[in-house]
Structure formats: structure tokens, C-alpha cells
Amino acid sequence: MKKSAQIKEIQLRLPDDIKIVDETDFEFNEDEFLSILCWLKYFNCHYEQNKKNELPDIKFPIISKRLRLDFGLYTVKSNSEPFKGFYNIYLSNNIKNLVGRKTLNNFILQWNL
């Protein structure tokens, strides 16, 4: 399935006043697409109970090594393009190789695993 079709399917599963904003520059594989749909199910359960009154407990679910969702800004209207004036959820790249970034090795050492 092409990315444009995947984005349309994702948008169909969101409330009408919330838009998905894709900030990535790559195609999603099937596992990533299914993970996104699962996290949207989690988000929709939260939204049914809380609307825009509070953020979900998990704000930045990791989809894969290269992709994450960002629920952190859906409670305020965006003041930037492409969906200015809408409430947005973002599909974003995971940031790699930053100084101080937690890696698997850091976790193993920190927690004596």
C-alpha cells in the first residue's frame, strides 16, 4: 500500500477535528502501518473519555527505530502550516545520534542488566 493511501486510512480513524501530519520522508512498511493503527486505537479510547481536556499517559509512542507518533500537541490548535487552525497528531522521525541520547547500551549499563 502506498504511503498516501496509508495516511488516508490513518486519517479515517481519527476524530473529525484532528488531523494527521506526516513529517517523514520515507514509506512505511506493513509493521509500522499496523503499529500506527494500534496506537490510534489507544488514542481513540483516551479521546472518548477525555476529549481535549488532558493528554494521554503515553504521549510519544515509538513505532519503530525510525518512526514515532506525537500525541503531545493534539489539545491545542496548530498555528503553523500545513494544517493551521486544526488539532494535529504528528508522525515524526526518531532522532538518532544525539549527545546524551539513551541507547540500548546505556540502558544495559545504567540498570546493570
N, C-alpha and C positions, 0 to 999 in steps of 0.2 A: 504494500500500500504506500502510495506517495505521501510525503510529509504534508502537503496541502490537504489531502483527504483526512489524514490523521488529526490535523489541527481542527478541521470542521467537526470531526467526531468528538473531540475533546470539548469543543465549544458547546455542542449539543447537550453535553452532560452537566453544564454549569447553569446556575440560575441566570435568568434573562438579563439582569443588570450587571453581571460580572463578565469581563472579557479575559480571554487567554492571550498573553503577549509572549511571542516566541522570540527570545534573544539569541538563539543558537544559529550556527551556520552549518549544521550537518543534518543528515537524515536520521530519523530514529529507527532503531532496529525493533523487532517484534517484542522482545523482552522489555525494552524501555517503554514502548507504547502501552503494553499491558500494565506495567508498573504505574504509569501515569494514571490510567483508568482506575486502578485500585486506590491510589491516593485521592483521586477525585471522589470516590465513594466515601472515603473517610471524611473529606472536606464537606460533602453534601450532608452527611449525618450531623456534623458540627453546625452547619449553616441552618439546618431545620430547627435546631434547638436555640441557637444564639443569634441568628441573623448577622448583623454587622456590629453587634454590641461588644463582642470580645473575640480575640484571636484564638485559633486552635492551639492545643497544647504543643503540637509539633508544627512549627512554622516553616521549616526548610527541609522537607523530606528529600533524601538522596535517592535518586532514581538509578543512577549508575555512576561509574567512575567519572564520566564526562558530563552528567546531566543532573540537575536538581530542580525541584519546584519551589516557588517562593510564595507562601500564603501571607507573608508579613505585612503587605500593604493593601490587602483587599478591603479594609474597613474605611479607607479614605479615597476620595476621588483623585484620579491622576491629573496632574497639571502639565504633563508633557505628552508629546505625540508617541505612538500612533493612535492611542485611544484616550485622548484628552477628555476629561469630564466623565469618564467611566471608572468603575471599580475594577481593578486588574489583579490577576494572578499571573506570575511570570514563570516561564520555562527558561532557565539560565544555565550557562556553562559552570561547571565546578572549577574553582580557581586552583591552579596547580603551582607547585614550586615556590610558594611564598615563604619568606623567612619566618620561622616560628610556626609554620603550618603543622598541624598534627598529622603524623604519618602512622602507618601500622607499626613501624619500628619504634616510634616514640611511645605509642600506647603500650607495647610489649615491655619496654624498659620502665616506663612510669609505673605500671601495675604489676611488675615482676611476674609476668606471665611466661 
